[in-house]
Amino acid sequence: MFEQFARDTRRIVGYAMEEARGRGDKRLGTEHLLLGALHEPEPAAVLGITLDDAHNAASRLDAAALKAIGLETRNLKGVTMPTKGRKPPFSSGAKEVMANMVKQAMDQKSRQITTSNLLVALLDREEHDPVSALFEELKVDKTTVRARLR
């Protein structure tokens, strides 16, 4: 499947792996795919957000989740996974995003899976998916982004 990915889309998946490791996560999730996309200028421009904004929003969401179970994050230090070596496995949501990207490309009769396919697949995630929470925290207007992608 990855051989069908456009060069920038492959880079984004690599950045997403780095993001998952850097955040200390054992799985590559939909939120990591978004963070990976923001390493590239075109998706950042289409979404109207920066990588720094997304990192800050993800940290706020993490802190809120920990606070909800009674943990304060003020004195906690993040743990990073090794940057080399084993690739983090994809979460079920990330696998669904990949399947959606392939379906979109097939529907478009395209030979390549593009960054646009990735962004649409991320925008299609349901309310309780981590990337949807991140979009909401960043106040991304999904309708506006979809129009830009057309």
PyMOL CGO cylinders between C-alpha atoms (Angstrom):
from pymol import cmd
from pymol.cgo import CYLINDER

trace = [
    CYLINDER, 0.00, 0.00, 0.00, 2.74, 2.51, 0.94, 0.3, 1, 1, 1, 1, 1, 1,
    CYLINDER, 2.74, 2.51, 0.94, 4.21, 2.28, -2.57, 0.3, 1, 1, 1, 1, 1, 1,
    CYLINDER, 4.21, 2.28, -2.57, 1.04, 4.04, -3.78, 0.3, 1, 1, 1, 1, 1, 1,
    CYLINDER, 1.04, 4.04, -3.78, 1.63, 6.97, -1.43, 0.3, 1, 1, 1, 1, 1, 1,
    CYLINDER, 1.63, 6.97, -1.43, 2.85, 10.21, -2.97, 0.3, 1, 1, 1, 1, 1, 1,
    CYLINDER, 2.85, 10.21, -2.97, 6.31, 11.22, -1.75, 0.3, 1, 1, 1, 1, 1, 1,
    CYLINDER, 6.31, 11.22, -1.75, 4.99, 13.91, 0.64, 0.3, 1, 1, 1, 1, 1, 1,
    CYLINDER, 4.99, 13.91, 0.64, 2.37, 11.52, 2.03, 0.3, 1, 1, 1, 1, 1, 1,
    CYLINDER, 2.37, 11.52, 2.03, 5.10, 8.97, 2.81, 0.3, 1, 1, 1, 1, 1, 1,
    CYLINDER, 5.10, 8.97, 2.81, 7.10, 11.68, 4.56, 0.3, 1, 1, 1, 1, 1, 1,
    CYLINDER, 7.10, 11.68, 4.56, 4.04, 12.59, 6.62, 0.3, 1, 1, 1, 1, 1, 1,
    CYLINDER, 4.04, 12.59, 6.62, 3.68, 9.00, 7.85, 0.3, 1, 1, 1, 1, 1, 1,
    CYLINDER, 3.68, 9.00, 7.85, 7.36, 9.09, 8.84, 0.3, 1, 1, 1, 1, 1, 1,
    CYLINDER, 7.36, 9.09, 8.84, 6.82, 12.35, 10.70, 0.3, 1, 1, 1, 1, 1, 1,
    CYLINDER, 6.82, 12.35, 10.70, 3.77, 10.80, 12.39, 0.3, 1, 1, 1, 1, 1, 1,
    CYLINDER, 3.77, 10.80, 12.39, 5.97, 7.95, 13.66, 0.3, 1, 1, 1, 1, 1, 1,
    CYLINDER, 5.97, 7.95, 13.66, 8.43, 10.49, 15.05, 0.3, 1, 1, 1, 1, 1, 1,
    CYLINDER, 8.43, 10.49, 15.05, 5.55, 12.35, 16.71, 0.3, 1, 1, 1, 1, 1, 1,
    CYLINDER, 5.55, 12.35, 16.71, 4.24, 9.17, 18.35, 0.3, 1, 1, 1, 1, 1, 1,
    CYLINDER, 4.24, 9.17, 18.35, 7.70, 8.30, 19.67, 0.3, 1, 1, 1, 1, 1, 1,
    CYLINDER, 7.70, 8.30, 19.67, 8.39, 11.87, 20.77, 0.3, 1, 1, 1, 1, 1, 1,
    CYLINDER, 8.39, 11.87, 20.77, 5.14, 12.03, 22.74, 0.3, 1, 1, 1, 1, 1, 1,
    CYLINDER, 5.14, 12.03, 22.74, 5.93, 8.71, 24.41, 0.3, 1, 1, 1, 1, 1, 1,
    CYLINDER, 5.93, 8.71, 24.41, 2.97, 6.93, 22.81, 0.3, 1, 1, 1, 1, 1, 1,
    CYLINDER, 2.97, 6.93, 22.81, 3.18, 3.23, 22.06, 0.3, 1, 1, 1, 1, 1, 1,
    CYLINDER, 3.18, 3.23, 22.06, 0.81, 3.43, 19.09, 0.3, 1, 1, 1, 1, 1, 1,
    CYLINDER, 0.81, 3.43, 19.09, 0.62, 5.74, 16.09, 0.3, 1, 1, 1, 1, 1, 1,
    CYLINDER, 0.62, 5.74, 16.09, -2.85, 7.27, 16.22, 0.3, 1, 1, 1, 1, 1, 1,
    CYLINDER, -2.85, 7.27, 16.22, -4.90, 9.63, 14.11, 0.3, 1, 1, 1, 1, 1, 1,
    CYLINDER, -4.90, 9.63, 14.11, -3.62, 12.60, 16.13, 0.3, 1, 1, 1, 1, 1, 1,
    CYLINDER, -3.62, 12.60, 16.13, -0.06, 11.67, 15.16, 0.3, 1, 1, 1, 1, 1, 1,
    CYLINDER, -0.06, 11.67, 15.16, -1.05, 11.60, 11.48, 0.3, 1, 1, 1, 1, 1, 1,
    CYLINDER, -1.05, 11.60, 11.48, -2.34, 15.16, 11.84, 0.3, 1, 1, 1, 1, 1, 1,
    CYLINDER, -2.34, 15.16, 11.84, 0.82, 16.26, 13.64, 0.3, 1, 1, 1, 1, 1, 1,
    CYLINDER, 0.82, 16.26, 13.64, 2.88, 14.56, 10.93, 0.3, 1, 1, 1, 1, 1, 1,
    CYLINDER, 2.88, 14.56, 10.93, 0.93, 16.39, 8.21, 0.3, 1, 1, 1, 1, 1, 1,
    CYLINDER, 0.93, 16.39, 8.21, 1.71, 19.72, 9.85, 0.3, 1, 1, 1, 1, 1, 1,
    CYLINDER, 1.71, 19.72, 9.85, 5.42, 19.18, 9.22, 0.3, 1, 1, 1, 1, 1, 1,
    CYLINDER, 5.42, 19.18, 9.22, 4.63, 19.89, 5.57, 0.3, 1, 1, 1, 1, 1, 1,
    CYLINDER, 4.63, 19.89, 5.57, 3.76, 23.48, 4.52, 0.3, 1, 1, 1, 1, 1, 1,
    CYLINDER, 3.76, 23.48, 4.52, 0.80, 22.67, 2.24, 0.3, 1, 1, 1, 1, 1, 1,
    CYLINDER, 0.80, 22.67, 2.24, -1.37, 20.78, 4.79, 0.3, 1, 1, 1, 1, 1, 1,
    CYLINDER, -1.37, 20.78, 4.79, -0.56, 23.40, 7.45, 0.3, 1, 1, 1, 1, 1, 1,
    CYLINDER, -0.56, 23.40, 7.45, -1.73, 26.15, 5.07, 0.3, 1, 1, 1, 1, 1, 1,
    CYLINDER, -1.73, 26.15, 5.07, -4.90, 24.27, 4.08, 0.3, 1, 1, 1, 1, 1, 1,
    CYLINDER, -4.90, 24.27, 4.08, -5.78, 23.63, 7.73, 0.3, 1, 1, 1, 1, 1, 1,
    CYLINDER, -5.78, 23.63, 7.73, -4.76, 27.13, 8.82, 0.3, 1, 1, 1, 1, 1, 1,
    CYLINDER, -4.76, 27.13, 8.82, -2.77, 25.87, 11.82, 0.3, 1, 1, 1, 1, 1, 1,
    CYLINDER, -2.77, 25.87, 11.82, 0.86, 25.46, 12.73, 0.3, 1, 1, 1, 1, 1, 1,
    CYLINDER, 0.86, 25.46, 12.73, 2.68, 22.49, 14.15, 0.3, 1, 1, 1, 1, 1, 1,
    CYLINDER, 2.68, 22.49, 14.15, 3.40, 24.47, 17.34, 0.3, 1, 1, 1, 1, 1, 1,
    CYLINDER, 3.40, 24.47, 17.34, -0.31, 25.28, 17.73, 0.3, 1, 1, 1, 1, 1, 1,
    CYLINDER, -0.31, 25.28, 17.73, -1.16, 21.60, 17.34, 0.3, 1, 1, 1, 1, 1, 1,
    CYLINDER, -1.16, 21.60, 17.34, 1.52, 20.51, 19.83, 0.3, 1, 1, 1, 1, 1, 1,
    CYLINDER, 1.52, 20.51, 19.83, 0.19, 22.99, 22.38, 0.3, 1, 1, 1, 1, 1, 1,
    CYLINDER, 0.19, 22.99, 22.38, -3.40, 21.85, 21.80, 0.3, 1, 1, 1, 1, 1, 1,
    CYLINDER, -3.40, 21.85, 21.80, -2.41, 18.18, 22.15, 0.3, 1, 1, 1, 1, 1, 1,
    CYLINDER, -2.41, 18.18, 22.15, -0.63, 18.97, 25.41, 0.3, 1, 1, 1, 1, 1, 1,
    CYLINDER, -0.63, 18.97, 25.41, -3.73, 20.78, 26.72, 0.3, 1, 1, 1, 1, 1, 1,
    CYLINDER, -3.73, 20.78, 26.72, -5.91, 17.78, 25.83, 0.3, 1, 1, 1, 1, 1, 1,
    CYLINDER, -5.91, 17.78, 25.83, -3.46, 15.38, 27.51, 0.3, 1, 1, 1, 1, 1, 1,
    CYLINDER, -3.46, 15.38, 27.51, -3.37, 17.55, 30.66, 0.3, 1, 1, 1, 1, 1, 1,
    CYLINDER, -3.37, 17.55, 30.66, -7.18, 17.74, 30.77, 0.3, 1, 1, 1, 1, 1, 1,
    CYLINDER, -7.18, 17.74, 30.77, -7.49, 13.96, 30.39, 0.3, 1, 1, 1, 1, 1, 1,
    CYLINDER, -7.49, 13.96, 30.39, -5.01, 13.33, 33.20, 0.3, 1, 1, 1, 1, 1, 1,
    CYLINDER, -5.01, 13.33, 33.20, -6.69, 15.92, 35.41, 0.3, 1, 1, 1, 1, 1, 1,
    CYLINDER, -6.69, 15.92, 35.41, -10.03, 14.17, 34.83, 0.3, 1, 1, 1, 1, 1, 1,
    CYLINDER, -10.03, 14.17, 34.83, -8.60, 11.08, 36.54, 0.3, 1, 1, 1, 1, 1, 1,
    CYLINDER, -8.60, 11.08, 36.54, -6.98, 13.08, 39.32, 0.3, 1, 1, 1, 1, 1, 1,
    CYLINDER, -6.98, 13.08, 39.32, -3.43, 13.57, 38.05, 0.3, 1, 1, 1, 1, 1, 1,
    CYLINDER, -3.43, 13.57, 38.05, -1.80, 16.99, 37.93, 0.3, 1, 1, 1, 1, 1, 1,
    CYLINDER, -1.80, 16.99, 37.93, 0.74, 17.48, 35.15, 0.3, 1, 1, 1, 1, 1, 1,
    CYLINDER, 0.74, 17.48, 35.15, 2.66, 20.46, 36.46, 0.3, 1, 1, 1, 1, 1, 1,
    CYLINDER, 2.66, 20.46, 36.46, 5.60, 18.42, 37.74, 0.3, 1, 1, 1, 1, 1, 1,
    CYLINDER, 5.60, 18.42, 37.74, 5.39, 15.50, 35.32, 0.3, 1, 1, 1, 1, 1, 1,
    CYLINDER, 5.39, 15.50, 35.32, 8.05, 15.07, 32.68, 0.3, 1, 1, 1, 1, 1, 1,
    CYLINDER, 8.05, 15.07, 32.68, 7.28, 13.46, 29.36, 0.3, 1, 1, 1, 1, 1, 1,
    CYLINDER, 7.28, 13.46, 29.36, 8.86, 10.17, 28.43, 0.3, 1, 1, 1, 1, 1, 1,
    CYLINDER, 8.86, 10.17, 28.43, 10.10, 9.79, 24.88, 0.3, 1, 1, 1, 1, 1, 1,
    CYLINDER, 10.10, 9.79, 24.88, 10.34, 6.56, 23.02, 0.3, 1, 1, 1, 1, 1, 1,
    CYLINDER, 10.34, 6.56, 23.02, 13.59, 5.79, 21.17, 0.3, 1, 1, 1, 1, 1, 1,
    CYLINDER, 13.59, 5.79, 21.17, 13.62, 7.63, 17.85, 0.3, 1, 1, 1, 1, 1, 1,
    CYLINDER, 13.62, 7.63, 17.85, 15.22, 4.72, 16.02, 0.3, 1, 1, 1, 1, 1, 1,
    CYLINDER, 15.22, 4.72, 16.02, 14.30, 1.09, 15.92, 0.3, 1, 1, 1, 1, 1, 1,
    CYLINDER, 14.30, 1.09, 15.92, 10.90, -0.46, 16.18, 0.3, 1, 1, 1, 1, 1, 1,
    CYLINDER, 10.90, -0.46, 16.18, 8.07, 1.34, 14.43, 0.3, 1, 1, 1, 1, 1, 1,
    CYLINDER, 8.07, 1.34, 14.43, 5.02, 2.00, 16.58, 0.3, 1, 1, 1, 1, 1, 1,
    CYLINDER, 5.02, 2.00, 16.58, 2.01, -0.04, 15.46, 0.3, 1, 1, 1, 1, 1, 1,
    CYLINDER, 2.01, -0.04, 15.46, -0.95, 1.83, 14.00, 0.3, 1, 1, 1, 1, 1, 1,
    CYLINDER, -0.95, 1.83, 14.00, -4.02, 2.27, 16.19, 0.3, 1, 1, 1, 1, 1, 1,
    CYLINDER, -4.02, 2.27, 16.19, -7.32, 0.96, 14.86, 0.3, 1, 1, 1, 1, 1, 1,
    CYLINDER, -7.32, 0.96, 14.86, -8.32, 4.55, 14.02, 0.3, 1, 1, 1, 1, 1, 1,
    CYLINDER, -8.32, 4.55, 14.02, -5.11, 5.15, 12.07, 0.3, 1, 1, 1, 1, 1, 1,
    CYLINDER, -5.11, 5.15, 12.07, -5.69, 1.90, 10.17, 0.3, 1, 1, 1, 1, 1, 1,
    CYLINDER, -5.69, 1.90, 10.17, -9.19, 3.10, 9.29, 0.3, 1, 1, 1, 1, 1, 1,
    CYLINDER, -9.19, 3.10, 9.29, -7.74, 6.41, 8.05, 0.3, 1, 1, 1, 1, 1, 1,
    CYLINDER, -7.74, 6.41, 8.05, -5.35, 4.48, 5.81, 0.3, 1, 1, 1, 1, 1, 1,
    CYLINDER, -5.35, 4.48, 5.81, -8.20, 2.36, 4.44, 0.3, 1, 1, 1, 1, 1, 1,
    CYLINDER, -8.20, 2.36, 4.44, -10.26, 5.51, 3.80, 0.3, 1, 1, 1, 1, 1, 1,
    CYLINDER, -10.26, 5.51, 3.80, -7.32, 7.07, 1.94, 0.3, 1, 1, 1, 1, 1, 1,
    CYLINDER, -7.32, 7.07, 1.94, -7.04, 4.03, -0.33, 0.3, 1, 1, 1, 1, 1, 1,
    CYLINDER, -7.04, 4.03, -0.33, -10.80, 4.04, -0.97, 0.3, 1, 1, 1, 1, 1, 1,
    CYLINDER, -10.80, 4.04, -0.97, -10.72, 7.74, -1.88, 0.3, 1, 1, 1, 1, 1, 1,
    CYLINDER, -10.72, 7.74, -1.88, -7.87, 7.22, -4.33, 0.3, 1, 1, 1, 1, 1, 1,
    CYLINDER, -7.87, 7.22, -4.33, -9.70, 4.29, -5.94, 0.3, 1, 1, 1, 1, 1, 1,
    CYLINDER, -9.70, 4.29, -5.94, -12.94, 6.32, -6.17, 0.3, 1, 1, 1, 1, 1, 1,
    CYLINDER, -12.94, 6.32, -6.17, -10.95, 9.09, -7.88, 0.3, 1, 1, 1, 1, 1, 1,
    CYLINDER, -10.95, 9.09, -7.88, -9.31, 6.53, -10.16, 0.3, 1, 1, 1, 1, 1, 1,
    CYLINDER, -9.31, 6.53, -10.16, -5.97, 7.86, -8.98, 0.3, 1, 1, 1, 1, 1, 1,
    CYLINDER, -5.97, 7.86, -8.98, -2.77, 5.85, -8.90, 0.3, 1, 1, 1, 1, 1, 1,
    CYLINDER, -2.77, 5.85, -8.90, -1.42, 7.81, -5.97, 0.3, 1, 1, 1, 1, 1, 1,
    CYLINDER, -1.42, 7.81, -5.97, -2.62, 8.36, -2.44, 0.3, 1, 1, 1, 1, 1, 1,
    CYLINDER, -2.62, 8.36, -2.44, -2.15, 12.05, -1.73, 0.3, 1, 1, 1, 1, 1, 1,
    CYLINDER, -2.15, 12.05, -1.73, -1.94, 14.34, 1.26, 0.3, 1, 1, 1, 1, 1, 1,
    CYLINDER, -1.94, 14.34, 1.26, -5.39, 15.58, 0.30, 0.3, 1, 1, 1, 1, 1, 1,
    CYLINDER, -5.39, 15.58, 0.30, -6.68, 12.01, 0.74, 0.3, 1, 1, 1, 1, 1, 1,
    CYLINDER, -6.68, 12.01, 0.74, -5.07, 11.93, 4.18, 0.3, 1, 1, 1, 1, 1, 1,
    CYLINDER, -5.07, 11.93, 4.18, -6.60, 15.22, 5.27, 0.3, 1, 1, 1, 1, 1, 1,
    CYLINDER, -6.60, 15.22, 5.27, -10.08, 14.23, 4.11, 0.3, 1, 1, 1, 1, 1, 1,
    CYLINDER, -10.08, 14.23, 4.11, -9.75, 10.89, 5.90, 0.3, 1, 1, 1, 1, 1, 1,
    CYLINDER, -9.75, 10.89, 5.90, -8.76, 12.69, 9.10, 0.3, 1, 1, 1, 1, 1, 1,
    CYLINDER, -8.76, 12.69, 9.10, -11.64, 15.16, 8.74, 0.3, 1, 1, 1, 1, 1, 1,
    CYLINDER, -11.64, 15.16, 8.74, -14.03, 12.19, 8.36, 0.3, 1, 1, 1, 1, 1, 1,
    CYLINDER, -14.03, 12.19, 8.36, -13.17, 10.78, 11.80, 0.3, 1, 1, 1, 1, 1, 1,
    CYLINDER, -13.17, 10.78, 11.80, -16.02, 10.67, 14.29, 0.3, 1, 1, 1, 1, 1, 1,
    CYLINDER, -16.02, 10.67, 14.29, -16.46, 12.87, 17.32, 0.3, 1, 1, 1, 1, 1, 1,
    CYLINDER, -16.46, 12.87, 17.32, -14.69, 10.67, 19.88, 0.3, 1, 1, 1, 1, 1, 1,
    CYLINDER, -14.69, 10.67, 19.88, -11.58, 10.07, 17.79, 0.3, 1, 1, 1, 1, 1, 1,
    CYLINDER, -11.58, 10.07, 17.79, -8.40, 11.77, 19.09, 0.3, 1, 1, 1, 1, 1, 1,
    CYLINDER, -8.40, 11.77, 19.09, -7.91, 13.75, 15.88, 0.3, 1, 1, 1, 1, 1, 1,
    CYLINDER, -7.91, 13.75, 15.88, -11.47, 15.10, 16.10, 0.3, 1, 1, 1, 1, 1, 1,
    CYLINDER, -11.47, 15.10, 16.10, -10.77, 16.31, 19.63, 0.3, 1, 1, 1, 1, 1, 1,
    CYLINDER, -10.77, 16.31, 19.63, -7.59, 17.93, 18.35, 0.3, 1, 1, 1, 1, 1, 1,
    CYLINDER, -7.59, 17.93, 18.35, -9.44, 19.62, 15.46, 0.3, 1, 1, 1, 1, 1, 1,
    CYLINDER, -9.44, 19.62, 15.46, -12.02, 20.89, 17.94, 0.3, 1, 1, 1, 1, 1, 1,
    CYLINDER, -12.02, 20.89, 17.94, -9.35, 22.20, 20.34, 0.3, 1, 1, 1, 1, 1, 1,
    CYLINDER, -9.35, 22.20, 20.34, -7.69, 23.97, 17.40, 0.3, 1, 1, 1, 1, 1, 1,
    CYLINDER, -7.69, 23.97, 17.40, -11.06, 25.35, 16.25, 0.3, 1, 1, 1, 1, 1, 1,
    CYLINDER, -11.06, 25.35, 16.25, -10.60, 23.94, 12.74, 0.3, 1, 1, 1, 1, 1, 1,
    CYLINDER, -10.60, 23.94, 12.74, -13.70, 24.52, 10.62, 0.3, 1, 1, 1, 1, 1, 1,
    CYLINDER, -13.70, 24.52, 10.62, -14.02, 21.20, 8.81, 0.3, 1, 1, 1, 1, 1, 1,
    CYLINDER, -14.02, 21.20, 8.81, -16.42, 22.57, 6.20, 0.3, 1, 1, 1, 1, 1, 1,
    CYLINDER, -16.42, 22.57, 6.20, -13.99, 25.35, 5.25, 0.3, 1, 1, 1, 1, 1, 1,
    CYLINDER, -13.99, 25.35, 5.25, -11.07, 22.92, 5.03, 0.3, 1, 1, 1, 1, 1, 1,
    CYLINDER, -11.07, 22.92, 5.03, -13.08, 20.53, 2.83, 0.3, 1, 1, 1, 1, 1, 1,
    CYLINDER, -13.08, 20.53, 2.83, -13.87, 23.42, 0.48, 0.3, 1, 1, 1, 1, 1, 1,
    CYLINDER, -13.87, 23.42, 0.48, -10.16, 24.31, 0.26, 0.3, 1, 1, 1, 1, 1, 1,
    CYLINDER, -10.16, 24.31, 0.26, -9.32, 20.70, -0.59, 0.3, 1, 1, 1, 1, 1, 1,
    CYLINDER, -9.32, 20.70, -0.59, -11.72, 20.59, -3.55, 0.3, 1, 1, 1, 1, 1, 1,
]
cmd.load_cgo(trace, "trace")
